Amino acid sequence: MYTITKGPSKLVAQRRTAWQQVERQLGGGPAGESGPRPVQYVEKTPNPRLQNFVPIDLDEWWAQQFLARITNCS
């Protein structure tokens, strides 16, 4: 297992807090509660080429990269 140093862990905590705030605001709290609400973009006419698009799970991808580096080093 690896450890995250203080600097990056603080950055991760800040990003998590900011994202949780956006999720709360999108989730349906009263408008104007703490200023303007975030705008959620919705494509009006979806691109047919993206019909089968599957988003990548970045957490999983980074985990695979990390494990591959460890495996190649040993």
N, C-alpha and C positions, 0 to 999 in steps of 0.2 A: 504494500500500500504506500502511496506517496502522500506527502503533506503539502499543504498550501501555506506559503509564507504570509506574514501579516499584511503586506501591501496588497497582493492579489485577493486575499480573502475579504479585505475591506471593500475592494472594488466589486466583488461578487455580491456582497451584502447590500451595497448601494443599488446595484442593478436589480437585485431581487426586490428590494423595497419599492423602487420606482415602478417595476412591472406589476407588482401587486396592487399598487395604487391605480394604475391604468385599468387593470382587470376589475377592480371594485367600481370604478367610474363607468366602465362599459357594462357592468353587471346590472345597472339599473338604480343606482342611488338617485336621490332627488336632484334634478338639474339645478345648477347654480349653487349647490351645496358649498363648494369651495372654488368657485369660478367656472369658466367654461368647461364643458365636457369634451373628451377626445372624440374625434371623428373616426368612425370605422369605415374604411373604403370597401365598397362592394362594386364589382364589375357589372355594368349594365348589360353588355353583350359579351358573354364569355368567348374567348378565343377557342375555336374548335380544336386547334393543335394541342391545347393544354387539357383536353378532356380526360386523358389517362395519366395526367401528372400526379406523381406521388411525392410529397415533400420529404426531404431527407431529415432524419433525426440526428441533429448535430451532436447531441450528447453521446449517442451510440457510436457515431463516426469517430469522434475524438477518443472514445474509449478504445475502439479498435486500433486507431493509430498508435495510441499509447502502448497498448499490449504488443503490437507488432514491433515497436522500438525496443521494448524490454526483451522480447523473444530474440530479436536479431543481435542484441548486445551480449546475451549469455551463451 
